[in-house]
Amino acid sequence: MRGVSMTEGLQPFLHEAIVALKAPAQVWSGQDGRFAAPIDGVYVSDVRVARDLDFTLGGASGEHVATMVDDASTVRFVSLQRSLDDPGADPDVRVTLVRRVVATGVEHELVLESRLDRAVVTELEVRLVPDATAMEAIKSGHASAAAKVAVDVATGVVLWGDGTVDVELRAPGAEFSGGAGGIRMRWPLEVAPHGSARITFTIEAHDQSAVVAAATGPAPWRAPELSHADDRLARWVTRALDDLDALRLTTTRMPDDEFLAAGAPWFFTLFGRDSIWAARFLLPLGVGMSASTLRVLAGFQGRDEVVQTAEQPGKIMHELRRGALELPREGISLPPLYYGTVDATPLWICLLADAREAGLHDDAVLPLLPHLEAALGWMRDFGDTDGDGLLEYVDATGRGLSNQGWKDSGDSIQWRDGRLAEGPIALCEVQGYAYEAAVRGGQILRDFGLDGDEWTEWGARLAARFRESFWIPDASGAYPAVALDASKRRVDTVTSNIGHLLGTGLLDAPERSLVARRLVSPELNSGFGLRTMSTDSAGYWPLSYHGGSVWTHDTAIAIRGLTRDGFHREAAELSEGLLRAAVAFDYRMPELHGGDAATDAPRPVPYPAACRPQAWSAAAAVAVLDALRP
């Protein structure tokens, strides 16, 4: 049964759904393993290829009693079949549905077990609907109608597709019926006394338009030492690394270099900013993921100036899709390769510097030097659109992202009284990234015998401009504005963005102390992590995407910066908040959660449309582990 009509046109909720994944495949379902909610189904390469899965034994659905997540790719659903029992209090017949996701689809194994002294004779029926709906249609809430697919039913195999996506369903021993509107598979089953019976069915899909593919080989990081870690942190790190392993992808253009997909379900692809931060967080476990992420993004680095895609020479891309991304309700239309980000380019330079410091060999750095010089050049020649020494952004198409920092929703940059800031906008944290990129990028160039002095000087001018332009006096102590608007006015909202300035070198000692104190204030620190917006702002709402919610990676960036700048008490306080949240979310931290105070609620309120697992939320566990290391 499809989701009720009241959900039509609304983004599906995810917080109660069960996901199993092996990028680029993912399967979403209810707690009982069935597909019924708007998000539910089998996805491969951002296309849902099957939906509306249901199963019965002897015409009865059974009663769900347990869901067990074995790992990121494997989930078991246990139900009882009391319609097949003898009289008595104990359940005598149970069914376990095992779901195993692989990169090309999913295998289901259904095991019927009986402890009865008699044979059980019944029939298993599995029903599903073939599909070929693009992910963005599902995200927008307009995917209730069956996609137009051509179905070929043959003995033992069902084939369908839309000309681009080819899907194959195999169900050994089943009798098939139906077509595009729904397929039925039936198996007669006889279970011996105290015996069991097993059936399997698999769905495999291949997308001819895919731009990403599964990574092969083992994960490129070493296992961390967890014997002395807080038990909550050890559990979080363990689950996070399992999820990150399942999020590994390559591009079809560069299949030998992998990166971390941003997150399930909406962002199963390459995102410049997200993949960079996830790789930075993982550096304590080795440089492998950082090295390959750097190479992948360098391979897509901008060469030309193209208004429609926001491409510019030296610029690092924002996102890669199999086709254009259309979000009509938000007025957004993004090309398959989109460069609308102001921060990915300096962050790429920072990742290169971090990786080199962590042990990336000069032989791996050398081929990236032209890309480094191009990225530095972009900051000066294109990132600073008005020549004032700061990086700013504006969407020139009217159909792209209106905000192009990490808080990229349309209402994320607003004044304390709730008015939206007008662009071009210069974000505070981007200036920190750019300063760090200029100073450290210049040093890398000098280390290789190239001229890097101009970038050190460029960074010094940016720092002076930042100091005179961003700071706002306040009764609680001065703080950096979240941004400068089109008129170079200080946008006065207190936000988590200021935490990203720590550890970049942009702030002097008194300024770092002011920021550290502000981060742990009750207005920003929820007790479950750092709020994106202070509670004393008119626009604050605990379930606002970027206006009061808590993002795990955002808090982890602040923790990382606090640790780098010597504020270990404050870092530990924010870390404790994330650990409280990790327990509540069974150690799989979502993309974001509610910003309600821990003093008012025993556990964080879920943000119901939050992705999970999310690469930078998972990798944040390693950043916290590193910050709390004795």
HELIX and SHEET records of a PDB file:
HELIX    1   1 SER A    5  THR A    7  5                                   3    
HELIX    2   2 ARG A   82  LEU A   84  5                                   3    
HELIX    3   3 MET A  135  LYS A  139  1                                   5    
HELIX    4   4 ASP A  231  ALA A  246  1                                  16    
HELIX    5   5 GLY A  272  LEU A  282  1                                  11    
HELIX    6   6 LEU A  283  LEU A  285  5                                   3    
HELIX    7   7 GLY A  288  GLY A  299  1                                  12    
HELIX    8   8 PRO A  328  GLU A  330  5                                   3    
HELIX    9   9 ALA A  344  ALA A  358  1                                  15    
HELIX   10  10 ASP A  362  VAL A  365  1                                   4    
HELIX   11  11 LEU A  366  LEU A  368  5                                   3    
HELIX   12  12 LEU A  369  TRP A  378  1                                  10    
HELIX   13  13 MET A  379  GLY A  383  3                                   5    
HELIX   14  14 CYS A  428  ASP A  447  1                                  20    
HELIX   15  15 ASP A  453  SER A  469  1                                  17    
HELIX   16  16 SER A  496  LEU A  501  5                                   6    
HELIX   17  17 ALA A  509  LEU A  519  1                                  11    
HELIX   18  18 THR A  552  ARG A  564  1                                  13    
HELIX   19  19 HIS A  568  ALA A  584  1                                  17    
HELIX   20  20 ALA A  615  ALA A  627  1                                  13    
SHEET    1   A 7 ILE A  18  LYS A  22  0                                        
SHEET    2   A 7 ALA A  25  SER A  29 -1                                        
SHEET    3   A 7 GLY A  41  VAL A  44 -1                                        
SHEET    4   A 7 VAL A  47  LEU A  57 -1                                        
SHEET    5   A 7 VAL A 120  ALA A 134 -1                                        
SHEET    6   A 7 GLY A 182  VAL A 191 -1                                        
SHEET    7   A 7 GLU A 175  GLY A 179 -1                                        
SHEET    1   B 8 GLU A  63  ASP A  71  0                                        
SHEET    2   B 8 THR A  74  LEU A  80 -1                                        
SHEET    3   B 8 VAL A  93  VAL A 102 -1                                        
SHEET    4   B 8 GLY A 105  SER A 114 -1                                        
SHEET    5   B 8 SER A 196  ASP A 207 -1                                        
SHEET    6   B 8 VAL A 165  ARG A 170 -1                                        
SHEET    7   B 8 VAL A 157  GLY A 161 -1                                        
SHEET    8   B 8 ALA A 150  ALA A 154 -1                                        
SHEET    1   C 3 VAL A 212  ALA A 214  0                                        
SHEET    2   C 3 ARG A 248  THR A 251 -1                                        
SHEET    3   C 3 GLU A 258  LEU A 260 -1                                        
SHEET    1   D 2 GLU A 319  LEU A 320  0                                        
SHEET    2   D 2 LEU A 337  TYR A 338 -1                                        
SHEET    1   E 2 LEU A 325  LEU A 327  0                                        
SHEET    2   E 2 ILE A 332  LEU A 334 -1                                        
SHEET    1   F 3 ALA A 426  LEU A 427  0                                        
SHEET    2   F 3 ALA A 483  LEU A 484 -1                                        
SHEET    3   F 3 ARG A 490  VAL A 491 -1                                        
SHEET    1   G 2 TRP A 471  ILE A 472  0                                        
SHEET    2   G 2 TYR A 479  PRO A 480 -1                                        
SHEET    1   H 2 VAL A 550  TRP A 551  0                                        
SHEET    2   H 2 LEU A 592  HIS A 593 -1                                        
END                                                                             
